[in-house]
Amino acid sequence: MSCCVDVLGAEQAGAQALVHFGPACLSPPARPLPVAFVLGQRSVALELCAKAFEAQNPDPTAPVVLLSEPSCAHALEALATLLRPRYLDLLVSSPALPLPAGSLNPNPEPLERFGRRFPLAPGRCLEEYGAFYVGGSEAISDPDLDPDLSRLLLGWAPGRPFSSCCPDTGRIQDEGVRAGRLRARRRYLVERARDARVVGLLAGTLGVARHREALAHLRNLTQAAGKRSYVLALGRPTPAKLANFPEVDVFVLLACPLGTLAPQPSSGFFRPVLAPCELEAACNPAWPPPGLAPHLTHYVDLLPGSPFHVPLPPPDSELWDAPDVSLITGDLRPPPAWKPSDDPECSALTPKPQLELAESSPAASFLSSRSWKGLQPRLGQTPVTGAVSGRRGIAIAYEDEGNS
């Protein structure tokens, strides 16, 4: 089941409202449509989770946020009631469900991040808090396959503790090691994007708001970094689909936060699949260095108007000429030769004293490096002969083969 609201299907059916059952990314839809979410209610062993929280957080004054998977959100207030007599700085998150039409926004307005609302007190920030996540299952062999938990681990402050608790058994696990592994994987993907010459932009969603603006932003990023980009609309990405484009060095999936992280654990992709945030870190020289920049799981946070938006530096900025060495190959990367689109020199033809190749296509360069290039036409190298009649019949029994 998709985690996004199917507004396109609703338009085709002529629906005036939608009811979404199951997991949801809670991303705003591209078209205004009343939506009711039914996230489900999973049973939570409150006593076991409270004991696990006390064992993991011995300091009663430490600030901690209670998080959960969407189906366990109904039990967070009851869990906070058991913990608040002892713990003084406890914050309860809630799913960022759309407010009913005509309702007034609460004052102060809570912070919305990771598809959740955080009722922070004035003067407080989310980076001050540790996290206690209620969700998951011991039956899952690879917990990295949970995109909701991966989104939280990547976006949470690296210096703050993060632990998860199984709602059925109360088993607790420190997620610091897993968060470090996910961040290391993301830094590797940023390096792969910096080394790439051809970038495939996968249009993974058409029903989430501002997806066209985000696609234009990513194309501008690749052009600024001197890379060639291709927009591919393939639906849900699979290894078989992406293997049809061997000349592409990296793919960037433009989708909702959960959809962007869903295909990453798979090892079947012959080229890495990145999130838009990693392409931003690779192509924008003004982006903060690792450790200082937040990992943004939603592409909307990269666009103008977001507090996390970092505009591209001007073409004459020294940031474009800063030396950059690949941490994968050890080679020095050349600075990108980028001109703004309104530069009159971009459309002017420069006379050349002799015939020479003005621009080399990355796809043509890739094809020339392959040992097998398809059928060889050998134009002008074969003698001219008259046409002759070929064989007749079908492959299983041609007419000249006789009865055998």
Buried (B, 14 or more C-beta within 10 A) or exposed (E): EBBBBBBBEBEEEEBEEBEBEEBBBBBBBBEEBEBEBEBBEBEBBBEBBBBBBBEBBEEEEBBBBBBBBBBBBBBBEEBBEBBEEEBEBBBBBBBBBBEEEEEEEEEEEBBEBBBBBBBBEEEBEBEBBBBBBBBBEEEEEEBBBBBBBBBBBBBBBBEBBBBBBBBBEBBBBEBBEBBEEBBEBBBBBBBBBBBBBBBBBBBBBEBBBBBEBBBEBBBBBBBBBBBBBBEBEBEEBEBEBBEEBEBBBBBBBBBBBBBBBBBBBEEEBEBBBBBBBBBBBBBBBEBEEBEEBBBBBBBBBBBEEEEBBBEBBEEEEEEBEEEEEEEEEEEEBEBBEEEEEEEEEEEEEEEEEEEEEEEEEBBEEBEEEEEEEEEEEEEEEEEEEEEEEEEEEEEEEEEEEEEE
